[in-house]
Amino acid sequence: MPKMKSNSGAKKRFTLTGTGKIKRKHAFKSHILTKKATKRKRNLTHTALVSDVDTRRVRALLVK
């Protein structure tokens, strides 16, 4: 049986931490930034963790 392939889109969007959690970036930071407050844009810059509910689904895409 051949090896499972990782989802190419997921590979680019998620990274694993040392403890096995999955890091992600915030949405809504790419364009139409003039109407968004500076504080809001700054807070969207930081990375976040994938919620516990979605972790299993993302891990399946990453095949790990």
mmCIF file of the N, C-alpha and C atoms, coordinates in Angstrom:
data_MODEL
# 
_entry.id   MODEL 
# 
loop_
_atom_site.group_PDB 
_atom_site.id 
_atom_site.type_symbol 
_atom_site.label_atom_id 
_atom_site.label_alt_id 
_atom_site.label_comp_id 
_atom_site.label_asym_id 
_atom_site.label_entity_id 
_atom_site.label_seq_id 
_atom_site.pdbx_PDB_ins_code 
_atom_site.Cartn_x 
_atom_site.Cartn_y 
_atom_site.Cartn_z 
_atom_site.occupancy 
_atom_site.B_iso_or_equiv 
_atom_site.pdbx_formal_charge 
_atom_site.auth_seq_id 
_atom_site.auth_comp_id 
_atom_site.auth_asym_id 
_atom_site.auth_atom_id 
_atom_site.pdbx_PDB_model_num 
ATOM 1   N N  . MET A 1 1  ? 0.841   -1.183 0.000  1.00 0.00 ? 1  MET A N  1 
ATOM 2   C CA . MET A 1 1  ? 0.000   0.000  0.000  1.00 0.00 ? 1  MET A CA 1 
ATOM 3   C C  . MET A 1 1  ? 0.889   1.250  0.000  1.00 0.00 ? 1  MET A C  1 
ATOM 4   N N  . PRO A 1 2  ? 0.570   2.256  -0.816 1.00 0.00 ? 2  PRO A N  1 
ATOM 5   C CA . PRO A 1 2  ? 1.430   3.440  -0.879 1.00 0.00 ? 2  PRO A CA 1 
ATOM 6   C C  . PRO A 1 2  ? 1.318   4.299  0.376  1.00 0.00 ? 2  PRO A C  1 
ATOM 7   N N  . LYS A 1 3  ? 2.294   5.172  0.541  1.00 0.00 ? 3  LYS A N  1 
ATOM 8   C CA . LYS A 1 3  ? 2.287   6.080  1.685  1.00 0.00 ? 3  LYS A CA 1 
ATOM 9   C C  . LYS A 1 3  ? 1.144   7.074  1.568  1.00 0.00 ? 3  LYS A C  1 
ATOM 10  N N  . MET A 1 4  ? 0.646   7.536  2.704  1.00 0.00 ? 4  MET A N  1 
ATOM 11  C CA . MET A 1 4  ? -0.383  8.581  2.719  1.00 0.00 ? 4  MET A CA 1 
ATOM 12  C C  . MET A 1 4  ? 0.280   9.906  2.385  1.00 0.00 ? 4  MET A C  1 
ATOM 13  N N  . LYS A 1 5  ? -0.400  10.731 1.613  1.00 0.00 ? 5  LYS A N  1 
ATOM 14  C CA . LYS A 1 5  ? 0.139   12.038 1.265  1.00 0.00 ? 5  LYS A CA 1 
ATOM 15  C C  . LYS A 1 5  ? -0.461  13.103 2.164  1.00 0.00 ? 5  LYS A C  1 
ATOM 16  N N  . SER A 1 6  ? 0.380   14.038 2.597  1.00 0.00 ? 6  SER A N  1 
ATOM 17  C CA . SER A 1 6  ? -0.099  15.179 3.355  1.00 0.00 ? 6  SER A CA 1 
ATOM 18  C C  . SER A 1 6  ? -0.839  16.116 2.416  1.00 0.00 ? 6  SER A C  1 
ATOM 19  N N  . ASN A 1 7  ? -1.820  16.842 2.947  1.00 0.00 ? 7  ASN A N  1 
ATOM 20  C CA . ASN A 1 7  ? -2.537  17.844 2.170  1.00 0.00 ? 7  ASN A CA 1 
ATOM 21  C C  . ASN A 1 7  ? -1.618  19.042 1.952  1.00 0.00 ? 7  ASN A C  1 
ATOM 22  N N  . SER A 1 8  ? -1.372  19.401 0.702  1.00 0.00 ? 8  SER A N  1 
ATOM 23  C CA . SER A 1 8  ? -0.398  20.446 0.389  1.00 0.00 ? 8  SER A CA 1 
ATOM 24  C C  . SER A 1 8  ? -0.798  21.801 0.945  1.00 0.00 ? 8  SER A C  1 
ATOM 25  N N  . GLY A 1 9  ? -2.102  22.099 0.926  1.00 0.00 ? 9  GLY A N  1 
ATOM 26  C CA . GLY A 1 9  ? -2.570  23.365 1.482  1.00 0.00 ? 9  GLY A CA 1 
ATOM 27  C C  . GLY A 1 9  ? -2.358  23.430 2.987  1.00 0.00 ? 9  GLY A C  1 
ATOM 28  N N  . ALA A 1 10 ? -2.599  22.311 3.669  1.00 0.00 ? 10 ALA A N  1 
ATOM 29  C CA . ALA A 1 10 ? -2.439  22.265 5.124  1.00 0.00 ? 10 ALA A CA 1 
ATOM 30  C C  . ALA A 1 10 ? -0.973  22.367 5.521  1.00 0.00 ? 10 ALA A C  1 
ATOM 31  N N  . LYS A 1 11 ? -0.085  21.792 4.708  1.00 0.00 ? 11 LYS A N  1 
ATOM 32  C CA . LYS A 1 11 ? 1.353   21.872 5.000  1.00 0.00 ? 11 LYS A CA 1 
ATOM 33  C C  . LYS A 1 11 ? 1.818   23.311 5.084  1.00 0.00 ? 11 LYS A C  1 
ATOM 34  N N  . LYS A 1 12 ? 1.247   24.161 4.213  1.00 0.00 ? 12 LYS A N  1 
ATOM 35  C CA . LYS A 1 12 ? 1.665   25.562 4.154  1.00 0.00 ? 12 LYS A CA 1 
ATOM 36  C C  . LYS A 1 12 ? 1.048   26.395 5.272  1.00 0.00 ? 12 LYS A C  1 
ATOM 37  N N  . ARG A 1 13 ? -0.048  25.941 5.851  1.00 0.00 ? 13 ARG A N  1 
ATOM 38  C CA . ARG A 1 13 ? -0.804  26.766 6.790  1.00 0.00 ? 13 ARG A CA 1 
ATOM 39  C C  . ARG A 1 13 ? -0.607  26.430 8.256  1.00 0.00 ? 13 ARG A C  1 
ATOM 40  N N  . PHE A 1 14 ? -0.178  25.221 8.562  1.00 0.00 ? 14 PHE A N  1 
ATOM 41  C CA . PHE A 1 14 ? -0.063  24.795 9.956  1.00 0.00 ? 14 PHE A CA 1 
ATOM 42  C C  . PHE A 1 14 ? 1.349   24.314 10.263 1.00 0.00 ? 14 PHE A C  1 
ATOM 43  N N  . THR A 1 15 ? 1.779   24.551 11.504 1.00 0.00 ? 15 THR A N  1 
ATOM 44  C CA . THR A 1 15 ? 3.060   24.019 11.968 1.00 0.00 ? 15 THR A CA 1 
ATOM 45  C C  . THR A 1 15 ? 2.839   23.343 13.316 1.00 0.00 ? 15 THR A C  1 
ATOM 46  N N  . LEU A 1 16 ? 3.643   22.335 13.587 1.00 0.00 ? 16 LEU A N  1 
ATOM 47  C CA . LEU A 1 16 ? 3.542   21.623 14.864 1.00 0.00 ? 16 LEU A CA 1 
ATOM 48  C C  . LEU A 1 16 ? 4.502   22.243 15.875 1.00 0.00 ? 16 LEU A C  1 
ATOM 49  N N  . THR A 1 17 ? 4.057   22.335 17.117 1.00 0.00 ? 17 THR A N  1 
ATOM 50  C CA . THR A 1 17 ? 4.931   22.799 18.188 1.00 0.00 ? 17 THR A CA 1 
ATOM 51  C C  . THR A 1 17 ? 5.689   21.603 18.745 1.00 0.00 ? 17 THR A C  1 
ATOM 52  N N  . GLY A 1 18 ? 6.602   21.853 19.651 1.00 0.00 ? 18 GLY A N  1 
ATOM 53  C CA . GLY A 1 18 ? 7.381   20.782 20.252 1.00 0.00 ? 18 GLY A CA 1 
ATOM 54  C C  . GLY A 1 18 ? 6.544   19.831 21.066 1.00 0.00 ? 18 GLY A C  1 
ATOM 55  N N  . THR A 1 19 ? 5.443   20.330 21.641 1.00 0.00 ? 19 THR A N  1 
ATOM 56  C CA . THR A 1 19 ? 4.584   19.484 22.463 1.00 0.00 ? 19 THR A CA 1 
ATOM 57  C C  . THR A 1 19 ? 3.497   18.802 21.654 1.00 0.00 ? 19 THR A C  1 
ATOM 58  N N  . GLY A 1 20 ? 3.467   19.043 20.329 1.00 0.00 ? 20 GLY A N  1 
ATOM 59  C CA . GLY A 1 20 ? 2.512   18.368 19.474 1.00 0.00 ? 20 GLY A CA 1 
ATOM 60  C C  . GLY A 1 20 ? 1.255   19.152 19.172 1.00 0.00 ? 20 GLY A C  1 
ATOM 61  N N  . LYS A 1 21 ? 1.154   20.378 19.695 1.00 0.00 ? 21 LYS A N  1 
ATOM 62  C CA . LYS A 1 21 ? 0.000   21.206 19.363 1.00 0.00 ? 21 LYS A CA 1 
ATOM 63  C C  . LYS A 1 21 ? 0.192   21.788 17.966 1.00 0.00 ? 21 LYS A C  1 
ATOM 64  N N  . ILE A 1 22 ? -0.876  22.312 17.389 1.00 0.00 ? 22 ILE A N  1 
ATOM 65  C CA . ILE A 1 22 ? -0.813  22.823 16.022 1.00 0.00 ? 22 ILE A CA 1 
ATOM 66  C C  . ILE A 1 22 ? -1.013  24.336 16.032 1.00 0.00 ? 22 ILE A C  1 
ATOM 67  N N  . LYS A 1 23 ? -0.046  25.049 15.442 1.00 0.00 ? 23 LYS A N  1 
ATOM 68  C CA . LYS A 1 23 ? -0.125  26.498 15.360 1.00 0.00 ? 23 LYS A CA 1 
ATOM 69  C C  . LYS A 1 23 ? -0.775  26.905 14.047 1.00 0.00 ? 23 LYS A C  1 
ATOM 70  N N  . ARG A 1 24 ? -1.469  28.047 14.073 1.00 0.00 ? 24 ARG A N  1 
ATOM 71  C CA . ARG A 1 24 ? -2.111  28.577 12.876 1.00 0.00 ? 24 ARG A CA 1 
ATOM 72  C C  . ARG A 1 24 ? -1.986  30.089 12.885 1.00 0.00 ? 24 ARG A C  1 
ATOM 73  N N  . LYS A 1 25 ? -2.244  30.692 11.725 1.00 0.00 ? 25 LYS A N  1 
ATOM 74  C CA . LYS A 1 25 ? -2.274  32.143 11.641 1.00 0.00 ? 25 LYS A CA 1 
ATOM 75  C C  . LYS A 1 25 ? -3.718  32.618 11.653 1.00 0.00 ? 25 LYS A C  1 
ATOM 76  N N  . HIS A 1 26 ? -3.916  33.898 11.991 1.00 0.00 ? 26 HIS A N  1 
ATOM 77  C CA . HIS A 1 26 ? -5.248  34.477 11.971 1.00 0.00 ? 26 HIS A CA 1 
ATOM 78  C C  . HIS A 1 26 ? -5.658  34.842 10.545 1.00 0.00 ? 26 HIS A C  1 
ATOM 79  N N  . ALA A 1 27 ? -6.949  34.803 10.304 1.00 0.00 ? 27 ALA A N  1 
ATOM 80  C CA . ALA A 1 27 ? -7.502  35.242 9.028  1.00 0.00 ? 27 ALA A CA 1 
ATOM 81  C C  . ALA A 1 27 ? -7.725  36.750 9.059  1.00 0.00 ? 27 ALA A C  1 
ATOM 82  N N  . PHE A 1 28 ? -8.118  37.314 7.911  1.00 0.00 ? 28 PHE A N  1 
ATOM 83  C CA . PHE A 1 28 ? -8.497  38.728 7.778  1.00 0.00 ? 28 PHE A CA 1 
ATOM 84  C C  . PHE A 1 28 ? -7.320  39.683 7.947  1.00 0.00 ? 28 PHE A C  1 
ATOM 85  N N  . LYS A 1 29 ? -6.119  39.286 7.547  1.00 0.00 ? 29 LYS A N  1 
ATOM 86  C CA . LYS A 1 29 ? -4.947  40.154 7.679  1.00 0.00 ? 29 LYS A CA 1 
ATOM 87  C C  . LYS A 1 29 ? -4.306  40.429 6.318  1.00 0.00 ? 29 LYS A C  1 
ATOM 88  N N  . SER A 1 30 ? -4.973  40.047 5.202  1.00 0.00 ? 30 SER A N  1 
ATOM 89  C CA . SER A 1 30 ? -4.300  40.129 3.916  1.00 0.00 ? 30 SER A CA 1 
ATOM 90  C C  . SER A 1 30 ? -4.633  41.377 3.116  1.00 0.00 ? 30 SER A C  1 
ATOM 91  N N  . HIS A 1 31 ? -5.874  41.846 3.144  1.00 0.00 ? 31 HIS A N  1 
ATOM 92  C CA . HIS A 1 31 ? -6.225  43.027 2.348  1.00 0.00 ? 31 HIS A CA 1 
ATOM 93  C C  . HIS A 1 31 ? -7.417  43.738 2.992  1.00 0.00 ? 31 HIS A C  1 
ATOM 94  N N  . ILE A 1 32 ? -7.789  44.872 2.445  1.00 0.00 ? 32 ILE A N  1 
ATOM 95  C CA . ILE A 1 32 ? -8.814  45.767 3.013  1.00 0.00 ? 32 ILE A CA 1 
ATOM 96  C C  . ILE A 1 32 ? -8.456  46.095 4.464  1.00 0.00 ? 32 ILE A C  1 
ATOM 97  N N  . LEU A 1 33 ? -7.243  46.588 4.649  1.00 0.00 ? 33 LEU A N  1 
ATOM 98  C CA . LEU A 1 33 ? -6.751  46.859 6.002  1.00 0.00 ? 33 LEU A CA 1 
ATOM 99  C C  . LEU A 1 33 ? -7.026  48.288 6.454  1.00 0.00 ? 33 LEU A C  1 
ATOM 100 N N  . THR A 1 34 ? -7.472  49.150 5.541  1.00 0.00 ? 34 THR A N  1 
ATOM 101 C CA . THR A 1 34 ? -7.647  50.564 5.905  1.00 0.00 ? 34 THR A CA 1 
ATOM 102 C C  . THR A 1 34 ? -8.783  50.761 6.897  1.00 0.00 ? 34 THR A C  1 
ATOM 103 N N  . LYS A 1 35 ? -9.828  49.962 6.814  1.00 0.00 ? 35 LYS A N  1 
ATOM 104 C CA . LYS A 1 35 ? -10.969 50.137 7.715  1.00 0.00 ? 35 LYS A CA 1 
ATOM 105 C C  . LYS A 1 35 ? -10.796 49.405 9.045  1.00 0.00 ? 35 LYS A C  1 
ATOM 106 N N  . LYS A 1 36 ? -9.732  48.627 9.186  1.00 0.00 ? 36 LYS A N  1 
ATOM 107 C CA . LYS A 1 36 ? -9.513  47.893 10.427 1.00 0.00 ? 36 LYS A CA 1 
ATOM 108 C C  . LYS A 1 36 ? -8.623  48.707 11.357 1.00 0.00 ? 36 LYS A C  1 
ATOM 109 N N  . ALA A 1 37 ? -8.933  48.644 12.626 1.00 0.00 ? 37 ALA A N  1 
ATOM 110 C CA . ALA A 1 37 ? -8.176  49.402 13.622 1.00 0.00 ? 37 ALA A CA 1 
ATOM 111 C C  . ALA A 1 37 ? -6.756  48.854 13.752 1.00 0.00 ? 37 ALA A C  1 
ATOM 112 N N  . THR A 1 38 ? -5.830  49.715 14.127 1.00 0.00 ? 38 THR A N  1 
ATOM 113 C CA . THR A 1 38 ? -4.432  49.316 14.280 1.00 0.00 ? 38 THR A CA 1 
ATOM 114 C C  . THR A 1 38 ? -4.289  48.204 15.310 1.00 0.00 ? 38 THR A C  1 
ATOM 115 N N  . LYS A 1 39 ? -5.024  48.320 16.406 1.00 0.00 ? 39 LYS A N  1 
ATOM 116 C CA . LYS A 1 39 ? -4.961  47.309 17.459 1.00 0.00 ? 39 LYS A CA 1 
ATOM 117 C C  . LYS A 1 39 ? -5.437  45.952 16.936 1.00 0.00 ? 39 LYS A C  1 
ATOM 118 N N  . ARG A 1 40 ? -6.489  45.990 16.139 1.00 0.00 ? 40 ARG A N  1 
ATOM 119 C CA . ARG A 1 40 ? -7.029  44.756 15.573 1.00 0.00 ? 40 ARG A CA 1 
ATOM 120 C C  . ARG A 1 40 ? -6.031  44.106 14.629 1.00 0.00 ? 40 ARG A C  1 
ATOM 121 N N  . LYS A 1 41 ? -5.395  44.891 13.779 1.00 0.00 ? 41 LYS A N  1 
ATOM 122 C CA . LYS A 1 41 ? -4.398  44.354 12.845 1.00 0.00 ? 41 LYS A CA 1 
ATOM 123 C C  . LYS A 1 41 ? -3.193  43.799 13.587 1.00 0.00 ? 41 LYS A C  1 
ATOM 124 N N  . ARG A 1 42 ? -2.794  44.480 14.638 1.00 0.00 ? 42 ARG A N  1 
ATOM 125 C CA . ARG A 1 42 ? -1.643  44.023 15.423 1.00 0.00 ? 42 ARG A CA 1 
ATOM 126 C C  . ARG A 1 42 ? -1.953  42.686 16.095 1.00 0.00 ? 42 ARG A C  1 
ATOM 127 N N  . ASN A 1 43 ? -3.153  42.546 16.626 1.00 0.00 ? 43 ASN A N  1 
ATOM 128 C CA . ASN A 1 43 ? -3.525  41.296 17.289 1.00 0.00 ? 43 ASN A CA 1 
ATOM 129 C C  . ASN A 1 43 ? -3.681  40.147 16.296 1.00 0.00 ? 43 ASN A C  1 
ATOM 130 N N  . LEU A 1 44 ? -4.020  40.444 15.050 1.00 0.00 ? 44 LEU A N  1 
ATOM 131 C CA . LEU A 1 44 ? -4.132  39.396 14.037 1.00 0.00 ? 44 LEU A CA 1 
ATOM 132 C C  . LEU A 1 44 ? -2.772  38.893 13.582 1.00 0.00 ? 44 LEU A C  1 
ATOM 133 N N  . THR A 1 45 ? -1.711  39.652 13.883 1.00 0.00 ? 45 THR A N  1 
ATOM 134 C CA . THR A 1 45 ? -0.364  39.267 13.476 1.00 0.00 ? 45 THR A CA 1 
ATOM 135 C C  . THR A 1 45 ? 0.118   38.028 14.232 1.00 0.00 ? 45 THR A C  1 
ATOM 136 N N  . HIS A 1 46 ? -0.262  37.910 15.493 1.00 0.00 ? 46 HIS A N  1 
ATOM 137 C CA . HIS A 1 46 ? 0.235   36.825 16.327 1.00 0.00 ? 46 HIS A CA 1 
ATOM 138 C C  . HIS A 1 46 ? -0.364  35.477 15.917 1.00 0.00 ? 46 HIS A C  1 
ATOM 139 N N  . THR A 1 47 ? 0.378   34.424 16.162 1.00 0.00 ? 47 THR A N  1 
ATOM 140 C CA . THR A 1 47 ? -0.123  33.087 15.855 1.00 0.00 ? 47 THR A CA 1 
ATOM 141 C C  . THR A 1 47 ? -1.034  32.608 16.977 1.00 0.00 ? 47 THR A C  1 
ATOM 142 N N  . ALA A 1 48 ? -1.862  31.633 16.667 1.00 0.00 ? 48 ALA A N  1 
ATOM 143 C CA . ALA A 1 48 ? -2.770  31.038 17.640 1.00 0.00 ? 48 ALA A CA 1 
ATOM 144 C C  . ALA A 1 48 ? -2.675  29.528 17.525 1.00 0.00 ? 48 ALA A C  1 
ATOM 145 N N  . LEU A 1 49 ? -3.309  28.842 18.441 1.00 0.00 ? 49 LEU A N  1 
ATOM 146 C CA . LEU A 1 49 ? -3.341  27.383 18.397 1.00 0.00 ? 49 LEU A CA 1 
ATOM 147 C C  . LEU A 1 49 ? -4.672  26.927 17.831 1.00 0.00 ? 49 LEU A C  1 
ATOM 148 N N  . VAL A 1 50 ? -4.659  25.826 17.110 1.00 0.00 ? 50 VAL A N  1 
ATOM 149 C CA . VAL A 1 50 ? -5.891  25.245 16.599 1.00 0.00 ? 50 VAL A CA 1 
ATOM 150 C C  . VAL A 1 50 ? -6.676  24.715 17.789 1.00 0.00 ? 50 VAL A C  1 
ATOM 151 N N  . SER A 1 51 ? -7.988  24.939 17.796 1.00 0.00 ? 51 SER A N  1 
ATOM 152 C CA . SER A 1 51 ? -8.816  24.524 18.928 1.00 0.00 ? 51 SER A CA 1 
ATOM 153 C C  . SER A 1 51 ? -8.818  22.997 19.046 1.00 0.00 ? 51 SER A C  1 
ATOM 154 N N  . ASP A 1 52 ? -9.143  22.534 20.243 1.00 0.00 ? 52 ASP A N  1 
ATOM 155 C CA . ASP A 1 52 ? -9.143  21.092 20.513 1.00 0.00 ? 52 ASP A CA 1 
ATOM 156 C C  . ASP A 1 52 ? -10.135 20.351 19.625 1.00 0.00 ? 52 ASP A C  1 
ATOM 157 N N  . VAL A 1 53 ? -11.240 21.018 19.287 1.00 0.00 ? 53 VAL A N  1 
ATOM 158 C CA . VAL A 1 53 ? -12.267 20.391 18.459 1.00 0.00 ? 53 VAL A CA 1 
ATOM 159 C C  . VAL A 1 53 ? -11.734 20.115 17.054 1.00 0.00 ? 53 VAL A C  1 
ATOM 160 N N  . ASP A 1 54 ? -10.931 21.017 16.517 1.00 0.00 ? 54 ASP A N  1 
ATOM 161 C CA . ASP A 1 54 ? -10.450 20.897 15.142 1.00 0.00 ? 54 ASP A CA 1 
ATOM 162 C C  . ASP A 1 54 ? -9.102  20.193 15.021 1.00 0.00 ? 54 ASP A C  1 
ATOM 163 N N  . THR A 1 55 ? -8.436  19.929 16.122 1.00 0.00 ? 55 THR A N  1 
ATOM 164 C CA . THR A 1 55 ? -7.084  19.376 16.086 1.00 0.00 ? 55 THR A CA 1 
ATOM 165 C C  . THR A 1 55 ? -7.033  18.045 15.355 1.00 0.00 ? 55 THR A C  1 
ATOM 166 N N  . ARG A 1 56 ? -8.002  17.171 15.613 1.00 0.00 ? 56 ARG A N  1 
ATOM 167 C CA . ARG A 1 56 ? -7.995  15.847 14.986 1.00 0.00 ? 56 ARG A CA 1 
ATOM 168 C C  . ARG A 1 56 ? -8.143  15.949 13.475 1.00 0.00 ? 56 ARG A C  1 
ATOM 169 N N  . ARG A 1 57 ? -8.989  16.882 13.024 1.00 0.00 ? 57 ARG A N  1 
ATOM 170 C CA . ARG A 1 57 ? -9.227  17.067 11.591 1.00 0.00 ? 57 ARG A CA 1 
ATOM 171 C C  . ARG A 1 57 ? -7.973  17.588 10.890 1.00 0.00 ? 57 ARG A C  1 
ATOM 172 N N  . VAL A 1 58 ? -7.307  18.554 11.521 1.00 0.00 ? 58 VAL A N  1 
ATOM 173 C CA . VAL A 1 58 ? -6.087  19.128 10.925 1.00 0.00 ? 58 VAL A CA 1 
ATOM 174 C C  . VAL A 1 58 ? -4.971  18.097 10.919 1.00 0.00 ? 58 VAL A C  1 
ATOM 175 N N  . ARG A 1 59 ? -4.855  17.337 11.993 1.00 0.00 ? 59 ARG A N  1 
ATOM 176 C CA . ARG A 1 59 ? -3.819  16.305 12.070 1.00 0.00 ? 59 ARG A CA 1 
ATOM 177 C C  . ARG A 1 59 ? -3.994  15.253 10.977 1.00 0.00 ? 59 ARG A C  1 
ATOM 178 N N  . ALA A 1 60 ? -5.243  14.965 10.622 1.00 0.00 ? 60 ALA A N  1 
ATOM 179 C CA . ALA A 1 60 ? -5.509  14.006 9.546  1.00 0.00 ? 60 ALA A CA 1 
ATOM 180 C C  . ALA A 1 60 ? -5.028  14.560 8.202  1.00 0.00 ? 60 ALA A C  1 
ATOM 181 N N  . LEU A 1 61 ? -5.154  15.882 8.005  1.00 0.00 ? 61 LEU A N  1 
ATOM 182 C CA . LEU A 1 61 ? -4.670  16.495 6.780  1.00 0.00 ? 61 LEU A CA 1 
ATOM 183 C C  . LEU A 1 61 ? -3.153  16.456 6.719  1.00 0.00 ? 61 LEU A C  1 
ATOM 184 N N  . LEU A 1 62 ? -2.512  16.602 7.879  1.00 0.00 ? 62 LEU A N  1 
ATOM 185 C CA . LEU A 1 62 ? -1.053  16.597 7.927  1.00 0.00 ? 62 LEU A CA 1 
ATOM 186 C C  . LEU A 1 62 ? -0.480  15.182 7.962  1.00 0.00 ? 62 LEU A C  1 
ATOM 187 N N  . VAL A 1 63 ? -1.313  14.196 8.209  1.00 0.00 ? 63 VAL A N  1 
ATOM 188 C CA . VAL A 1 63 ? -0.927  12.779 8.293  1.00 0.00 ? 63 VAL A CA 1 
ATOM 189 C C  . VAL A 1 63 ? 0.223   12.599 9.278  1.00 0.00 ? 63 VAL A C  1 
ATOM 190 N N  . LYS A 1 64 ? -0.064  12.967 10.527 1.00 0.00 ? 64 LYS A N  1 
ATOM 191 C CA . LYS A 1 64 ? 0.930   12.795 11.594 1.00 0.00 ? 64 LYS A CA 1 
ATOM 192 C C  . LYS A 1 64 ? 0.250   12.287 12.842 1.00 0.00 ? 64 LYS A C  1 
# 
